[in-house]
Amino acid sequence: MPDSDEKWRLLRELTAAFGPSGQEDEVRRLIATTATARADEIREDTLGSLIVRRRPATGGGRRVMICAHMDEIGVMTTHIDEAGFLRFAPVGGFRTAQMEGQRLRFQSGLTAVLARQFLEPGQDKTENRRYYLDTGLGPEALAAQGIDVGAMAVFAAPLTETAATVSGKALDNRIGCFVLLEALRRVRSRHDLYFVFSAQEEVGLRGAKTAAFALEPDAAYIVDTTIADDIPRNPVATLRLGAGPAVKVMDRTIVVAPARRDAVAALAQSAGIPFQWEIIDRGGTDAGPVHLSRGGVATAGIAVPVRYIHSPAETAAKSDILQACDLLVRCLEADFPAESG
């Protein structure tokens, strides 16, 4: 990867792109443009996932699917009242009650403040219907900006950096997209590689399901983020920033076959790449539908720990991201995808 101030430019562009579930067009165009120089084939499937193929230099390999989802959480407008205040529904894991005072951005660039209506004593402040978006505009001005029922908005939070971390919206899972694009740039593999940038993961792991069914891969790697819980006064933190990428063992959608997880861990160890084990009892990734596709797909997972996930200030360690890139390249250049298990 280039060793300069431009190192994180692509991640900055990926996170800035507007891409809530089902409206990933802007992200997809950026990825396609970036991937063109290294791709043998690029196509979009029916659900909107982008599939980038890298043919092997020699024969004898297997068909391998590498997947990271493009979409981000957000909200969808459900009603606009006579004063121009917008009611909304969450799209994906948007925790409305924790987002009061945050700014959201529509595709047009118009921003809105998420606020809570006046509550009578005893009213439940956690109900979504108690919240609204305030753009400062009336219905006619909103219509002129293309804001109507069905319009989506995402967090308005540009990527910021320290020497050790990046922070902003949509790191879940533009980090995964960044890792796949870097692997595509670097990898030299005897396998037939299909880099899948999936759609609609946040609303039900949808794009990866149809892509895996169509591709019929022999093996798959899912690259996503995971919950870092190394926060003050947590005596049982299991995933930490700066301790390396996580190798998936289990989540709510998959128990990874021991041969798969151990092979990834062995490659990390042989390359001196630090790693952590990911065992989570809530949530899931595209690994779920992919490993169940057709007769089953040997699937492994690599994740980058992120604090404050599903917020406008998701935070990750730069070292974990770069080491995830290194580990994925090692996996794709190894022979073990041809093994069973």
C-alpha positions as CSV (number, residue, x, y, z in Angstrom):
1,M,0.0,0.0,0.0
2,P,1.3,3.5,-0.8
3,D,3.3,4.9,2.1
4,S,2.1,8.5,2.0
5,D,-0.6,10.9,3.1
6,E,-2.7,9.4,0.3
7,K,-2.8,6.1,2.1
8,W,-6.3,6.7,3.6
9,R,-7.7,8.8,0.7
10,L,-9.7,5.8,-0.6
11,L,-11.2,5.0,2.7
12,R,-12.1,8.7,3.1
13,E,-13.9,8.6,-0.2
14,L,-15.6,5.3,0.5
15,T,-17.0,6.5,3.8
16,A,-18.1,9.9,2.4
17,A,-20.1,8.1,-0.4
18,F,-23.9,8.0,0.1
19,G,-25.0,4.3,0.4
20,P,-27.9,3.3,2.6
21,S,-29.3,-0.2,2.1
22,G,-30.9,-0.5,-1.4
23,Q,-29.3,2.8,-2.6
24,E,-25.7,1.8,-2.9
25,D,-25.2,3.4,-6.4
26,E,-22.7,6.0,-5.4
27,V,-20.5,3.5,-3.5
28,R,-20.8,1.0,-6.3
29,R,-19.6,3.5,-8.9
30,L,-16.6,4.5,-6.8
31,I,-15.6,0.9,-6.2
32,A,-16.0,0.0,-9.9
33,T,-13.9,2.9,-10.9
34,T,-11.2,2.0,-8.4
35,A,-11.2,-1.7,-9.4
36,T,-11.1,-1.3,-13.2
37,A,-7.4,-1.4,-13.6
38,R,-7.0,-4.7,-11.8
39,A,-10.2,-6.5,-12.8
40,D,-10.8,-8.9,-15.6
41,E,-14.6,-8.5,-15.4
42,I,-16.9,-6.2,-13.5
43,R,-20.7,-6.6,-13.4
44,E,-23.7,-5.6,-11.3
45,D,-26.2,-8.3,-10.3
46,T,-30.0,-7.9,-10.0
47,L,-29.9,-6.9,-6.3
48,G,-27.2,-4.3,-6.9
49,S,-24.1,-6.1,-5.7
50,L,-21.0,-5.5,-7.6
51,I,-18.9,-8.5,-8.7
52,V,-15.3,-8.0,-9.7
53,R,-13.6,-11.0,-11.1
54,R,-9.8,-11.7,-11.1
55,R,-8.9,-14.7,-13.2
56,P,-6.0,-16.9,-12.2
57,A,-2.7,-16.6,-14.0
58,T,-2.5,-20.4,-14.1
59,G,-5.1,-23.2,-13.8
60,G,-5.7,-25.7,-11.0
61,G,-7.2,-23.3,-8.5
62,R,-10.7,-23.1,-7.1
63,R,-13.5,-20.5,-7.4
64,V,-13.3,-18.2,-4.4
65,M,-15.8,-15.6,-3.3
66,I,-14.5,-12.6,-1.2
67,C,-17.3,-10.5,0.2
68,A,-17.7,-7.2,1.9
69,H,-21.0,-5.3,2.1
70,M,-21.3,-1.7,0.6
71,D,-24.4,-0.5,2.4
72,E,-24.7,1.6,5.6
73,I,-27.4,2.2,8.1
74,G,-29.7,5.2,7.8
75,V,-33.3,6.3,7.9
76,M,-36.2,6.5,5.4
77,T,-38.7,9.4,5.3
78,T,-42.3,8.2,6.1
79,H,-44.2,11.4,6.5
80,I,-43.7,15.2,6.0
81,D,-46.0,17.5,8.0
82,E,-47.3,20.9,7.0
83,A,-44.4,22.6,8.7
84,G,-41.8,20.5,7.0
85,F,-40.8,18.2,9.9
86,L,-40.0,14.7,8.7
87,R,-41.0,11.4,10.4
88,F,-38.9,8.4,9.5
89,A,-38.2,4.7,9.8
90,P,-34.8,3.1,10.6
91,V,-33.0,1.4,7.8
92,G,-30.8,-1.3,9.3
93,G,-29.6,-1.1,12.9
94,F,-30.2,2.6,13.5
95,R,-30.6,3.2,17.2
96,T,-32.9,6.3,17.1
97,A,-33.0,7.0,20.8
98,Q,-29.2,7.3,21.0
99,M,-29.0,9.7,18.0
100,E,-30.8,12.8,19.3
101,G,-29.0,15.9,18.1
102,Q,-27.1,14.1,15.3
103,R,-27.0,15.5,11.8
104,L,-28.1,13.3,8.8
105,R,-27.6,14.0,5.1
106,F,-29.8,13.2,2.2
107,Q,-28.4,12.3,-1.2
108,S,-29.0,15.9,-2.4
109,G,-26.6,17.1,0.2
110,L,-29.3,18.6,2.4
111,T,-28.7,18.0,6.1
112,A,-31.2,17.6,8.9
113,V,-31.1,17.4,12.7
114,L,-32.6,14.4,14.4
115,A,-34.7,15.7,17.3
116,R,-37.3,14.5,19.8
117,Q,-40.7,16.0,20.1
118,F,-42.1,17.5,23.3
119,L,-43.2,14.7,25.6
120,E,-46.1,14.7,28.0
121,P,-45.3,13.1,31.4
122,G,-45.3,9.3,31.0
123,Q,-44.8,9.2,27.3
124,D,-42.2,6.7,26.0
125,K,-39.3,8.7,24.6
126,T,-37.8,5.6,23.0
127,E,-40.5,5.1,20.4
128,N,-39.4,6.0,16.8
129,R,-42.6,7.9,16.3
130,R,-41.5,10.4,19.0
131,Y,-38.6,11.6,16.8
132,Y,-38.4,13.7,13.7
133,L,-35.9,15.3,11.3
134,D,-35.6,19.1,11.0
135,T,-34.1,20.5,7.9
136,G,-35.3,24.0,8.5
137,L,-37.3,23.9,5.2
138,G,-41.0,23.7,4.5
139,P,-42.7,21.1,2.3
140,E,-42.4,23.0,-1.0
141,A,-38.7,23.7,-0.5
142,L,-38.2,20.0,0.5
143,A,-39.9,18.9,-2.7
144,A,-37.7,21.1,-4.7
145,Q,-34.7,19.3,-3.3
146,G,-36.2,15.9,-4.1
147,I,-37.1,15.1,-0.5
148,D,-40.4,13.2,-0.3
149,V,-41.7,10.1,1.3
150,G,-39.2,7.3,0.7
151,A,-36.1,9.6,0.7
152,M,-33.2,8.2,2.7
153,A,-30.6,9.9,4.8
154,V,-27.4,8.7,6.4
155,F,-25.1,10.2,9.1
156,A,-23.3,13.4,8.1
157,A,-19.9,12.6,9.6
158,P,-16.7,12.9,7.5
159,L,-13.8,10.6,8.3
160,T,-11.3,12.0,10.8
161,E,-7.8,10.7,11.6
162,T,-5.3,10.5,14.4
163,A,-1.9,8.9,14.0
164,A,-3.4,5.6,15.1
165,T,-7.1,5.6,14.3
166,V,-9.8,6.6,11.9
167,S,-13.3,7.7,13.0
168,G,-16.5,8.5,11.2
169,K,-19.7,7.1,9.7
170,A,-20.0,3.9,7.6
171,L,-16.7,2.3,8.6
172,D,-19.1,-0.7,8.9
173,N,-18.4,-1.8,6.3
174,R,-16.5,0.6,4.0
175,I,-13.5,-0.8,5.8
176,G,-14.3,-4.2,4.3
177,C,-14.6,-2.6,0.9
178,F,-11.2,-0.9,1.4
179,V,-9.6,-4.2,2.4
180,L,-11.0,-6.0,-0.7
181,L,-9.8,-3.3,-3.1
182,E,-6.4,-3.4,-1.5
183,A,-6.3,-7.2,-1.8
184,L,-7.4,-6.9,-5.4
185,R,-4.5,-4.6,-6.1
186,R,-1.9,-6.8,-4.5
187,V,-2.9,-10.4,-4.8
188,R,-1.3,-13.0,-7.1
189,S,-3.4,-16.1,-6.8
190,R,-3.9,-19.4,-8.7
191,H,-7.6,-19.2,-7.7
192,D,-10.4,-17.7,-9.7
193,L,-11.3,-14.8,-7.5
194,Y,-14.7,-13.1,-7.3
195,F,-14.7,-9.9,-5.1
196,V,-18.3,-9.3,-4.2
197,F,-19.3,-5.9,-2.8
198,S,-22.7,-6.9,-1.6
199,A,-25.9,-4.8,-1.3
200,Q,-28.5,-4.7,1.5
201,E,-26.5,-6.5,4.2
202,E,-27.8,-4.2,7.0
203,V,-31.4,-5.1,6.3
204,G,-31.1,-8.9,6.1
205,L,-27.8,-10.1,4.5
206,R,-29.5,-10.1,1.1
207,G,-27.0,-9.3,-1.6
208,A,-24.5,-11.9,-0.5
209,K,-27.2,-14.6,-0.5
210,T,-28.0,-14.1,-4.2
211,A,-24.4,-13.6,-5.2
212,A,-23.3,-16.8,-3.6
213,F,-26.1,-18.7,-5.2
214,A,-25.2,-17.4,-8.6
215,L,-21.4,-17.8,-8.3
216,E,-21.4,-21.3,-6.7
217,P,-18.0,-20.7,-5.0
218,D,-15.8,-23.5,-3.6
219,A,-14.7,-21.3,-0.7
220,A,-15.5,-17.8,0.6
221,Y,-14.0,-15.1,2.8
222,I,-16.2,-12.5,4.4
223,V,-14.6,-9.3,5.5
224,D,-16.5,-7.1,7.9
225,T,-16.2,-5.1,11.1
226,T,-16.9,-6.4,14.6
227,I,-17.6,-4.8,18.0
228,A,-14.6,-3.7,19.9
229,D,-15.5,-3.6,23.6
230,D,-12.2,-2.3,25.1
231,I,-13.9,0.6,26.9
232,P,-13.2,1.9,30.4
233,R,-14.2,-0.4,33.3
234,N,-15.1,-3.4,31.1
235,P,-13.3,-6.3,32.8
236,V,-14.1,-8.8,30.1
237,A,-13.2,-7.0,26.9
238,T,-12.8,-9.6,24.2
239,L,-11.9,-7.5,21.1
240,R,-9.5,-4.6,21.2
241,L,-8.4,-1.8,18.9
242,G,-4.8,-2.3,17.8
243,A,-4.5,-6.0,18.6
244,G,-4.9,-7.1,15.0
245,P,-7.9,-8.3,12.9
246,A,-10.3,-10.8,14.2
247,V,-10.7,-14.3,12.9
248,K,-14.3,-15.4,13.1
249,V,-15.2,-18.4,15.2
250,M,-19.0,-17.8,15.7
251,D,-21.8,-15.3,15.5
252,R,-25.6,-15.6,15.3
253,T,-25.5,-16.7,11.7
254,I,-22.5,-19.1,11.5
255,V,-20.3,-21.4,13.5
256,V,-17.1,-21.5,11.3
257,A,-15.7,-24.9,10.6
258,P,-12.6,-25.5,12.7
259,A,-10.5,-26.2,9.6
260,R,-11.4,-22.8,8.1
261,R,-10.7,-20.7,11.1
262,D,-7.6,-22.6,12.0
263,A,-6.2,-22.2,8.5
264,V,-6.7,-18.5,8.6
265,A,-5.1,-18.3,12.1
266,A,-2.1,-20.4,10.9
267,L,-1.5,-18.1,8.0
268,A,-1.6,-15.1,10.3
269,Q,0.9,-16.8,12.7
270,S,3.2,-17.7,9.9
271,A,3.3,-14.2,8.6
272,G,3.7,-12.6,12.1
273,I,0.3,-10.9,11.8
274,P,-1.4,-10.5,15.2
275,F,-5.0,-11.6,15.4
276,Q,-7.9,-12.0,17.8
277,W,-10.7,-14.6,17.9
278,E,-14.2,-13.3,17.2
279,I,-17.0,-14.9,19.1
280,I,-20.1,-12.8,19.4
281,D,-23.6,-13.7,20.6
282,R,-25.5,-11.0,18.7
283,G,-25.6,-9.9,15.1
284,G,-24.2,-11.6,12.0
285,T,-22.5,-11.0,8.7
286,D,-22.7,-12.1,5.1
287,A,-21.0,-15.3,6.2
288,G,-24.4,-16.6,7.3
289,P,-26.2,-16.8,3.9
290,V,-23.0,-17.5,2.0
291,H,-22.0,-20.7,3.9
292,L,-25.6,-22.0,3.5
293,S,-25.8,-21.4,-0.3
294,R,-26.7,-24.4,-2.4
295,G,-24.9,-27.4,-0.9
296,G,-22.8,-25.3,1.4
297,V,-19.7,-23.2,1.0
298,A,-16.5,-23.5,3.1
299,T,-16.5,-20.0,4.6
300,A,-14.1,-18.0,6.8
301,G,-14.4,-14.6,8.2
302,I,-11.9,-11.7,8.9
303,A,-13.2,-8.7,10.8
304,V,-11.7,-5.3,11.9
305,P,-12.7,-4.3,15.5
306,V,-14.6,-1.0,15.6
307,R,-15.7,0.9,18.7
308,Y,-19.1,2.7,18.7
309,I,-20.4,0.7,15.8
310,H,-23.6,1.9,14.1
311,S,-22.9,5.5,15.1
312,P,-21.5,8.6,13.3
313,A,-18.2,8.1,15.2
314,E,-17.3,4.5,14.5
315,T,-13.6,4.2,15.4
316,A,-11.0,1.7,14.2
317,A,-7.2,1.3,14.4
318,K,-5.3,1.9,11.3
319,S,-2.9,-1.0,12.1
320,D,-5.9,-3.5,12.3
321,I,-7.1,-2.4,8.9
322,L,-3.7,-2.8,7.2
323,Q,-3.1,-6.1,8.9
324,A,-6.5,-7.3,7.7
325,C,-5.4,-6.5,4.2
326,D,-2.2,-8.5,4.7
327,L,-4.1,-11.5,6.1
328,L,-6.6,-11.5,3.3
329,V,-3.9,-11.5,0.7
330,R,-2.2,-14.4,2.4
331,C,-5.4,-16.3,2.4
332,L,-6.1,-15.7,-1.3
333,E,-2.6,-16.8,-2.2
334,A,-2.7,-20.0,-0.1
335,D,-3.7,-23.4,-1.2
336,F,-6.1,-24.2,1.6
337,P,-9.3,-23.0,-0.1
338,A,-9.1,-26.3,-2.1
339,E,-9.3,-28.3,1.1
340,S,-12.5,-29.7,2.4
341,G,-14.0,-28.7,5.8
